[in-house]
Structure formats: structure tokens, C-alpha cells
């Protein structure tokens, strides 16, 4: 049971990070100075769009985010299948 809760927490943290990278982040938990004082971690989220701005991939930001989200969560599922299946 402990392993299952641990993997659920890991998945939740990764999902929150991925949503912060996307344009779908709606929360404003910290001030304008950025998280931990880092200007790059602004409260509005949307870091992927900011990183892709000015490149030829900028119009495909949503597709890149969806594919990355799917691949990362699939990778977590594979890791759980390999290391977390010994739960009793």
C-alpha cells in the first residue's frame, strides 16, 4: 500500500509540473518575483510557450505539450509496472 501511495504522489507531482509548463496553469500561488526568487519561474506558468517563442516550433506548442505529457506519464506507468508491482 505504501508503494502505491508513493507512486500516486510521484505521478501527482509530475502532473502538476507538466501543467505548470503548459498554457493551462490557472493558479497564482507566488508573487511576480518568481518561485524561490527565480524570474524564470513566473506565477502564470506557460513556460513551454515562452521557451518555444521565436522558433519554428512555436505554432505547435500544444501538440508538443500533449505528446510530452503522454510520453512522460506512459514512462511513469512503465516504471510503476517494473518497480512498483511488488505491492502486497
FINUMI-806061 format. One record per atom (N, C-alpha, C, O, CB): residue in three letters; x negated, y negated, z. Coordinates in steps of 0.001 Angstrom, whole numbers, padded with zeros to 6 digits, always signed. Glycine has a CB too. Layout:
<rs>
ALAXYZ/...
</rs>
This chain:
<rs>
UNK-000816+001192+000000/UNK+000000+000000+000000/UNK-000863-001260+000000/UNK-000505-002264-000617/UNK+000930+000005+001198/UNK-001993-001205+000691/UNK-002883-002358+000763/UNK-003481-002677-000603/UNK-003605-003843-000979/UNK-003996-002107+001780/UNK-003850-001638-001338/UNK-004389-001861-002676/UNK-003356-002506-003585/UNK-003682-003400-004366/UNK-004868-000548-003280/UNK-002137-002064-003486/UNK-001077-002626-004324/UNK-000872-004108-004017/UNK-000725-004918-004932/UNK+000237-001854-004118/UNK-000863-004456-002752/UNK-000709-005870-002374/UNK-001906-006685-002847/UNK-001745-007808-003323/UNK-000543-006011-000844/UNK-003103-006125-002719/UNK-004303-006809-003191/UNK-004232-007071-004689/UNK-004529-008178-005140/UNK-005549-005990-002861/UNK-003844-006069-005459/UNK-003740-006245-006905/UNK-002625-007216-007272/UNK-002764-007969-008236/UNK-003503-004902-007582/UNK-001541-007218-006539/UNK-000480-008191-006788/UNK-000965-009611-006521/UNK-000642-010531-007273/UNK+000743-007882-005920/UNK-001737-009792-005458/UNK-002287-011115-005158/UNK-003298-011556-006219/UNK-003314-012723-006613/UNK-002947-011110-003776/UNK-004137-010635-006680/UNK-005090-010954-007737/UNK-004352-011370-008998/UNK-004721-012357-009635/UNK-006009-009755-008024/UNK-003313-010629-009364/UNK-002523-010949-010544/UNK-001821-012292-010385/UNK-001745-013066-011340/UNK-001501-009848-010813/UNK-001314-012573-009208/UNK-000652-013852-008961/UNK-001630-015017-009096/UNK-001301-016034-009706/UNK-000016-013859-007569/UNK-002815-014877-008539/UNK-003823-015935-008626/UNK-004253-016166-010078/UNK-004375-017311-010514/UNK-005047-015580-007760/UNK-004480-015091-010819/UNK-004867-015217-012226/UNK-003749-015872-013035/UNK-004016-016699-013906/UNK-005215-013836-012819/UNK-002499-015506-012751/UNK-001364-016100-013456/UNK-001249-017589-013164/UNK-000981-018377-014071/UNK-000070-015391-013071/UNK-001446-017981-011919/UNK-001395-019406-011572/UNK-002514-020161-012285/UNK-002291-021267-012776/UNK-001507-019602-010037/UNK-003698-019589-012349/UNK-004809-020232-013052/UNK-004492-020373-014536/UNK-004767-021413-015135/UNK-006111-019430-012859/UNK-003919-019341-015126/UNK-003587-019399-016546/UNK-002492-020426-016819/UNK-002529-021114-017840/UNK-003149-018023-017043/UNK-001524-020535-015920/UNK-000500-021555-016096/UNK-001086-022956-015919/UNK-000638-023894-016578/UNK+000647-021331-015107/UNK-002063-023110-015056/UNK-002724-024405-014901/UNK-003454-024796-016184/UNK-003503-025973-016540/UNK-003709-024368-013720/UNK-004008-023828-016863/UNK-004698-024104-018120/UNK-003736-024480-019239/UNK-004134-025113-020217/UNK-005515-022904-018534/UNK-002482-024095-019100/UNK-001505-024313-020169/UNK-000831-025672-020052/UNK-001065-026423-019105/UNK-000453-023214-020152/UNK-000003-025964-021018/UNK+000786-027194-021004/UNK+002025-027054-020126/UNK+002765-028024-019957/UNK+001195-027575-022424/UNK+002267-025892-019574/UNK+003477-025634-018800/UNK+003339-025954-017307/UNK+004297-025775-016555/UNK+003870-024199-018963/UNK+002196-026410-016875/UNK+001959-026745-015466/UNK+002799-027964-015102/UNK+002654-029018-015721/UNK+000441-027015-015194/UNK+003676-027833-014103/UNK+004581-028930-013734/UNK+004287-029492-012347/UNK+004899-030479-011939/UNK+006019-028454-013790/UNK+003374-028889-011634/UNK+003113-029289-010252/UNK+002036-030369-010193/UNK+001186-030472-011077/UNK+002690-028076-009413/UNK+002091-031159-009146/UNK+001123-032223-008944/UNK+000670-032163-007484/UNK+001037-033013-006672/UNK+001729-033630-009305/UNK-000133-031142-007164/UNK-000499-030878-005779/UNK-001622-031763-005253/UNK-001720-031969-004044/UNK-000896-029454-005639/UNK-002467-032290-006127/UNK-003590-033103-005675/UNK-003598-034431-006412/UNK-002880-034620-007394/UNK-004922-032362-005885/UNK-004408-035328-005931/UNK-004429-036692-006447/UNK-005168-036831-007772/UNK-005686-035865-008332/UNK-005053-037597-005438/UNK-005194-038072-008250/UNK-005807-038354-009552/UNK-007306-038094-009582/UNK-007870-037893-010657/UNK-005547-039780-009936/UNK-007958-038095-008435/UNK-009402-037876-008408/UNK-009767-036448-008781/UNK-010944-036154-008984/UNK-009954-038203-007035/UNK-008784-035548-008878/UNK-009028-034175-009284/UNK-009161-033253-008090/UNK-009397-033695-006965/UNK-010268-034096-010135/UNK-009009-031979-008349/UNK-009133-030960-007308/UNK-010582-030904-006833/UNK-011501-030807-007646/UNK-008669-029567-007829/UNK-010785-030963-005524/UNK-012107-030965-004891/UNK-012974-032122-005389/UNK-014201-032039-005335/UNK-012816-029638-005154/UNK-012344-033206-005875/UNK-013073-034361-006353/UNK-013630-034215-007756/UNK-014379-035078-008214/UNK-014173-034655-005429/UNK-013281-033145-008444/UNK-013762-032918-009801/UNK-012792-033541-010798/UNK-011625-033152-010856/UNK-013936-031407-010080/UNK-013261-034492-011573/UNK-012412-035188-012545/UNK-011854-034241-013607/UNK-010771-034483-014138/UNK-013197-036305-013217/UNK-012569-033185-013917/UNK-012126-032259-014959/UNK-010913-031430-014532/UNK-010183-030920-015382/UNK-013263-031334-015342/UNK-010696-031293-013231/UNK-009543-030522-012740/UNK-008427-031484-012352/UNK-008102-031635-011175/UNK-009942-029623-011523/UNK-007857-032118-013337/UNK-006816-033111-013105/UNK-005504-032455-012695/UNK-005293-031281-012997/UNK-006607-033960-014351/UNK-004628-033169-012026/UNK-003417-032560-011476/UNK-002372-032179-012520/UNK-001478-031392-012208/UNK-002804-033492-010498/UNK-002440-032693-013724/UNK-001419-032401-014721/UNK-001611-031063-015409/UNK-000705-030607-016107/UNK-001397-033479-015744/UNK-002738-030427-015241/UNK-003003-029175-015945/UNK-003298-029456-017408/UNK-003826-030515-017748/UNK-001811-028209-015812/UNK-002959-028510-018275/UNK-003155-028694-019701/UNK-004608-028740-020129/UNK-004955-029456-021069/UNK-002487-029933-020130/UNK-005458-027991-019456/UNK-006887-028045-019763/UNK-007210-027459-021125/UNK-008134-027921-021794/UNK-007671-027317-018703/UNK-006465-026450-021543/UNK-006761-025842-022835/UNK-006563-026850-023964/UNK-007380-026918-024883/UNK-005876-024608-023061/UNK-005495-027625-023905/UNK-005264-028652-024928/UNK-006375-029697-024900/UNK-006799-030196-025943/UNK-003893-029330-024719/UNK-006831-030015-023720/UNK-007914-031003-023588/UNK-009213-030456-024163/UNK-009955-031182-024824/UNK-008116-031396-022111/UNK-009490-029179-023914/UNK-010706-028563-024434/UNK-010674-028435-025955/UNK-011706-028551-026617/UNK-010905-027194-023805/UNK-009478-028195-026506/UNK-009360-027993-027953/UNK-009176-029298-028731/UNK-009246-029297-029960/UNK-008200-027072-028242/UNK-008944-030406-028031/UNK-008716-031689-028696/UNK-009925-032049-029557/UNK-011072-031981-029115/UNK-008437-032805-027657/UNK-009631-032434-030803/UNK-010686-032816-031725/UNK-011280-031661-032502/UNK-012153-031882-033341/UNK-011758-033498-030987/UNK-010843-030442-032258/UNK-011335-029291-033009/UNK-010286-028853-034013/UNK-009152-029331-033992/UNK-011699-028127-032063/UNK-010663-027962-034869/UNK-009720-027449-035855/UNK-008712-026478-035237/UNK-007743-026101-035896/UNK-010473-026762-036981/UNK-008921-026071-033989/UNK-008019-025146-033317/UNK-006942-025832-032496/UNK-006071-025156-031949/UNK-008800-024238-032437/UNK-006973-027144-032393/UNK-006010-027893-031577/UNK-004552-027614-031937/UNK-003731-027520-031025/UNK-006275-029364-031711/UNK-004183-027476-033209/UNK-002774-027189-033508/UNK-002319-025803-033041/UNK-001121-025544-032932/UNK-002540-027312-034993/UNK-003262-024932-032769/UNK-002943-023559-032389/UNK-003083-023322-030884/UNK-003242-022181-030450/UNK-003838-022597-033142/UNK-003026-024364-030109/UNK-003249-024268-028658/UNK-002286-023295-027996/UNK-002704-022482-027173/UNK-003110-025640-028011/UNK-001013-023363-028339/UNK-000024-022488-027713/UNK-000261-021030-028083/UNK-000147-020146-027234/UNK+001386-022907-028120/UNK-000587-020778-029334/UNK-000856-019404-029766/UNK-002100-018865-029061/UNK-002112-017720-028609/UNK-001038-019339-031305/UNK-003134-019678-028969/UNK-004350-019259-028278/UNK-004043-018959-026819/UNK-004544-017975-026275/UNK-005441-020341-028387/UNK-003227-019793-026176/UNK-002886-019572-024771/UNK-002092-018287-024594/UNK-002378-017511-023682/UNK-002092-020756-024222/UNK-001100-018045-025446/UNK-000262-016846-025325/UNK-001095-015584-025516/UNK-000972-014635-024742/UNK+000886-016882-026350/UNK-001937-015569-026540/UNK-002776-014393-026793/UNK-003746-014178-025635/UNK-003946-013043-025202/UNK-003552-014551-028121/UNK-004346-015245-025134/UNK-005265-015120-023992/UNK-004543-014616-022749/UNK-005055-013752-022037/UNK-005933-016468-023693/UNK-003352-015155-022488/UNK-002551-014736-021346/UNK-002260-013244-021428/UNK-002426-012516-020449/UNK-001240-015536-021278/UNK-001825-012794-022599/UNK-001513-011385-022806/UNK-002742-010512-022611/UNK-002676-009490-021927/UNK-000935-011170-024197/UNK-003865-010905-023206/UNK-005075-010092-023106/UNK-005618-010030-021681/UNK-006068-008975-021236/UNK-006140-010635-024033/UNK-005580-011137-020975/UNK-006095-011152-019604/UNK-005217-010305-018685/UNK-005731-009527-017881/UNK-006178-012595-019075/UNK-003897-010451-018799/UNK-003016-009629-017957/UNK-003077-008158-018345/UNK-002939-007291-017483/UNK-001576-010126-018054/UNK-003279-007863-019616/UNK-003463-006469-020034/UNK-004753-005913-019450/UNK-004790-004763-019013/UNK-003480-006356-021577/UNK-005806-006716-019439/UNK-007058-006291-018827/UNK-006906-006018-017335/UNK-007472-005058-016813/UNK-008123-007341-019048/UNK-006137-006869-016649/UNK-005870-006619-015223/UNK-005101-005321-015023/UNK-005354-004583-014071/UNK-005085-007788-014611/UNK-004163-005045-015919/UNK-003404-003794-015821/UNK-004318-002585-016026/UNK-004180-001576-015334/UNK-002260-003775-016855/UNK-005239-002687-016965/UNK-006199-001597-017196/UNK-007104-001406-015975/UNK-007389-000276-015579/UNK-007057-001887-018455/UNK-007550-002512-015386/UNK-008368-002401-014170/UNK-007583-001758-013036/UNK-008120-000942-012287/UNK-008875-003781-013735/UNK-006323-002124-012910/UNK-005495-001509-011869/UNK-005338-000018-012125/UNK-005406+000779-011189/UNK-004113-002185-011802/UNK-005129+000369-013370/UNK-004995+001778-013704/UNK-006260+002560-013407/UNK-006206+003733-013039/UNK-004629+001932-015154/UNK-007400+001904-013569/UNK-008660+002599-013342/UNK-009040+002632-011850/UNK-009462+003672-011346/UNK-009770+001931-014148/UNK-008891+001498-011144/UNK-009371+001412-009771/UNK-008277+001433-008719/UNK-008548+001775-007568/UNK-010166+000183-009609/UNK-007061+001079-009075/UNK-006015+000944-008078/UNK-005032+002093-008002/UNK-004071+002036-007235/UNK-005279-000278-008330/UNK-005258+003134-008786/UNK-004283+004221-008826/UNK-004417+005200-007660/UNK-003580+006091-007514/UNK-004419+004970-010121/UNK-005430+005059-006843/UNK-005629+005960-005708/UNK-004794+005588-004508/UNK-005084+006042-003402/UNK-007069+005982-005316/UNK-003760+004773-004686/UNK-002903+004289-003594/UNK-002008+005396-003075/UNK-001382+006120-003849/UNK-002051+003106-004058/UNK-001952+005519-001767/UNK-001099+006568-001175/UNK-000197+005988-000155/UNK+000594+006710+000452/UNK-001925+007675-000552/
</rs>
